Amino acid sequence: MKRNLVFLMLLILLYLIPTVVLKASYGDSYSIWQGEDCWLPDQSGGWVRHGEPTSPMPTQPSVNIPVYQQYLPIFIPMLVLVLFLLTPLSRLLDDNPEDEEAGKDEEVDEKTEIE
């Protein structure tokens, strides 16, 4: 169970770190976590209104972000997940069978002592 939690935390970090780096690099042009009503970059350095944004239009020109960079925060954790679930590396996430057998032996000993 502990290994699964560590793996889950790893996947979350593999999502958050590239997202924060891209947001710091591209600023308002990287429109993640902005919600439905925001200003989206157009392909010519300007901004397009999407919905009813409450904030004013950004003053700096928008930057074109390559498509592969926009999806890095999704694909990196996905590749790690596929690697661990569909290859023999999945054994690293399993609990040790020796620990389970030791726990079963202790339960049997406790039951025989009670009787």
Helices and strands as residue ranges (DSSP letters): H 2-26, G 27-29, E 38-41, E 47-50, H 67-70, H 72-85, G 88-93, H 97-114
